[in-house]
Amino acid sequence: MTTTLTPPGAPPPARSTAVKHAPQTRKARRRSAGLGLLAWVVGIVFCLPALWMLLTSFHSEPDAATNPPSIGAPLTLSAYKVFFGAGGGASPWPPLINSATASLLSTALVLVLALPAAYALSIKRVEKWTDVMFFFLSTKMLPVVAGLLPVYLFAKNTGLLDNVWLLVILYTSMNLPIAVWMMQSFLADVPVSIIEAAQVDGARLPTVLVRVVAPVAAPGIAATSLICFIFSWNELLFARVLTGVRAETAPVFLTGFVTSQGLFLAQLCAASVVVSLPVLAAGFAAQDKLVQGLSLGAVK
């Protein structure tokens, strides 16, 4: 048996920390697994209504209207056939085209107007820029229904009722304050040094915005454009009051499945699934930039 002698005044030998850290490591792993399981449960709960809507869209009307619902009912495409006009109903393509036109054009206009405004409020700040930001925010304090009558009278007197261009103007004005607020926080994280370097090389303001600021803030611009597109695509109140046949949008078309004869649940679910697909596709295509944009500026 050998004995290790410690010189006088020397510190005692360090004890092994493997045994000490092992319980903590197992505890951290159990906590991480519990949080992961909780996240899965919450995600499934949130997705359950959408999955139920998808399942109901493949049922017939009698099976969809049963109480309690019949989960194992036979699947059919009859609801989708009715939605696309094969069952004698109205064609959904004009409303879908109108929604796409109003949403895409209004989103493009919002980006064109919001980028210079956010640049002036974040990088080259104007005087009393906080008052300007509050003014943009105050425009969202008025309930939408309170401005419905003036907008209707304006559209009636100018001949813009049942016109998709009126929706483009309205959606642009409704989403512009939100876009300015979002892009102001995104552009605040753009390094000023690269902008100054571009200006030293002779770049003018439009060139700086398009070739310098926009690529750096691309995740924030993608997040802003997706949110504005979703708001425009889902808007119902103005579209319901200000449109008729020519400019009818997809949300207004969905309300046609609730008639005096009753609620056609399977057809309504099928229509809701089809109308939701463009938003889901846009979110899936821009999911990486959307996550980057929504987290941009969260950590300094």
N, C-alpha and C positions, 0 to 999 in steps of 0.2 A: 504494500500500500504506500503510495507516494503522497506527500503533503506539500502543497504549494505555500511557500512563505511569502508574506507580504511585507515589504520594507516598512520601517516605521515612518509615519507621516504620509504614506501613499494612500490614495483613495481606494475604497473596497472595489473588488471586481464587479463589473456590471452584470446584473442578472438578466437572464434571457427574457425577452418580451414576447416570445412566440406564444407562450401559454396565456399571457395577459391579453394579447390582441385577438386570440382565437374566438373567445366568446363574443367580443365586440363585432368581429367580422361576420359570425353567424347571425348575430342580431341584426346587423345592417342588411344582410341578404334576406332575412325573413321580412324585414320592413319593406325592402324594395319589391319583393314578390307580392306582399299584401297590397302595396300601392298599385302595382301593375294589374293585379286581379280586380281591384276597385275601379281602375280606369276602364278596363274591359267591360265591367258590369254597367258603368255609367254610359259608356259608348253604345252598348247594345240597347239600353233603355231609351236613349235618345234616337237611335235608328229604328226602333221598333215601330213607331207610327208609319214611317216611310215604307218599311218592309211590309206592313199590313196593307197599306194602300196598294203596293205593287201586287200582292197576292190577290186582293179583292178585284183588281182590274182584270184578272184572268178568270173570274167567275161569271156565271150568268146572273141576270138580275134576280131571279127567285132565290138562288143560293146566296147572293150578296146581301139580301134583305132579311135573311133568317135571324132569329134571336133565340138563343145565342148563335153567334156566327158559325158557319160550317167551314172548318179549316180544311177538311179532306174532301171538299166538293170537287167535281170534275173541272178541269181547266179548259178554257175555251178562249178564242180570240174574237168573240162576237162583239165585245165592247169596243175593241180597237177598230173593228170594221165599221161600226156605227160612227165612231169619232172621225174617221177618215172619209166619211161620206158614202161608203159602200152600202150602208143600210138605209139610204134615202135621206140622211141628214144633210145639214149644210156643210160645205167644205171648210176645213180649218185652215187652209193655206193662206187666204187673205188676212185673217187675224194674226197668224204667225208672222207673216211678212211685215205687217204693220208694226207689230211689237219689235221685231228685229230692226226695222228702219228707224223707229223712234229711239230705241235704246242705243244703237250703235252711233247714230249721228249725234245724239245729245251727249253721249260719253266723249266722243271726239271733240265736240265744242267745249265741254267742260275742261278737258285737259289742255286745250289751246289757251283758254282764258285763265285757268288756275295756275299754270306753271309760271307765267310772268308775275302774277300777283303774289304767289308764294315766294318767288325770288326777291321781290321788293320788300316782303315782310320778314324774311329770314336772313338773307345774305347782305343785300344792300338796303338796310332797313330805313324806311321813311320815318318822318317825325310822327310821334304818337301812334306807333304801329299797334300798340296794345288796344287803343281805342278803335282802330280799324278792325282788329280781330273780334272785338266785342260787337261791333256793328254787324259783321258777318254772322256771328252767333245769334244775334237778336232777331235776324230774319227768320230763324227757325222756331221762334217762340210763338208765332201766330199760328193757331190751328188751321189746318188745310181747309177745313170746311168753312171757316170764316171768310176765306177769299174766294170761295166757289162762285157766289153770285156775281161779284164784279168781273171775274174772269169770263163767266158765261155771257154777261151783257156785252163785254168787249168783243168776244168772239162772234156774237150774234150781229152786232153793228158793223163789224169789219168783214163779215162773210167767211169767217174761218171755222165755223161749226162743221164737224165731221171732216176735219182736215188733219192729216198726220203731221203737217208742219207745225200746227199749233201745239201738238204734243211734244215735238222736238224742242220748241221754245220753252214750254213749261217745265219739262224735265231738266233742261239745262239750267234754268233759274233755280229750280228746287235743289239740285245736286251741287251747284257751284259753291255755296258756303261750306258744305262738308268737305269738298275737294280742297278748298283753300286751307282749311284747318288741318287736314291730314298732310298735305304736301308741305305746309309751312314747317311742321315738325320734322319731316323727312329731309328737306333741303337745309335745315339748320345744321345737319351733320355732314354736309358736303364741305371738304377742306377748301378754305378760301385761297390757299396757296396755288392750287391748280387753276383757279379762275384768274388770279392775278398773273400767272404765267401766260395764260392764253391771251389776256389783254395786252401784256407786254409784246407778244408776237403779232399784235395788230388785229386780234379777233374782236368783232363787234358784238353787241348784245345778242342779236338773234343767233349768231354762231356759237356764242358761249352757252346759250340755253340749249341748243340742239345738240351740239357736239361735245360739250363738257359736262354740263349739269345733268342733262337727261340720262346719259349712260351711267353716271355715278348713282343717280337716284332712281334707276330703273326698277328695283324691287318696290320702292314706295309708289312709283307711278303705276305699276301693275296692280298693287293692292287698291289704290284709289280708283282706278278705272274699273276693276271688277266690282267694287262696292257700288259705284255709280250705275254700272250696268244692271246689277241686281235690283237696285231701287227702281230704276226705270222700267225694267221688265215686269216687276210685280205691282206696279202702280195700278190702282183700280178706280179710285173715286173720280178723278178728272176724266179718265178715259170713259167711264160709264156715263157721265153727264154730257161731255162735250163731243162724243162720237156717236155715230149711228150705224150705217151699213158700210160706207167706204173706208172709214178709218178705225173700224172696230179692232181692238187689240185682243190678245190671247186671254188675259184675265176676264175681260168682258164676255168673251166667247164661252168661258167656263160657266158663267152664271146662267147660260141658256139651258144647262142640264137640270136646273131646279125649276120646274114648271108647276102649273096648277094641277097637273095630273099626279104629281108626287116627285120624289127625289129618285133619280136614276143613279143609284150608288155605283154600280159597276162601270157605267159609262163615265161618270164623273171622276172616278179613280183613274180610269184609262186616260182621260183627257189631262188630268193633273200630272200623271207620269210623263206624258209627251211634252207638256208645257214646261216641266221642270228639267227636261234633258239639256236644253241649251245652257242653263245656268250651271248645272252639274258638269257639263263638258268644259265650260270656260274655267270653272274652279279647278278641275282636274288638270287642265293644260297649264295653268299658271300657279299650281300649288307650291312649287319651290320658291318662286318670286313672291308669292303671297305671304308665305311664312317669313321670308326675309324682310318683306316690307312692313308687316305688322310688328315684327320685333325690332325694327330699325329704330335706334334711339332709346331703346329700353335699358340698355347697359352702356354706361359711359366709360 
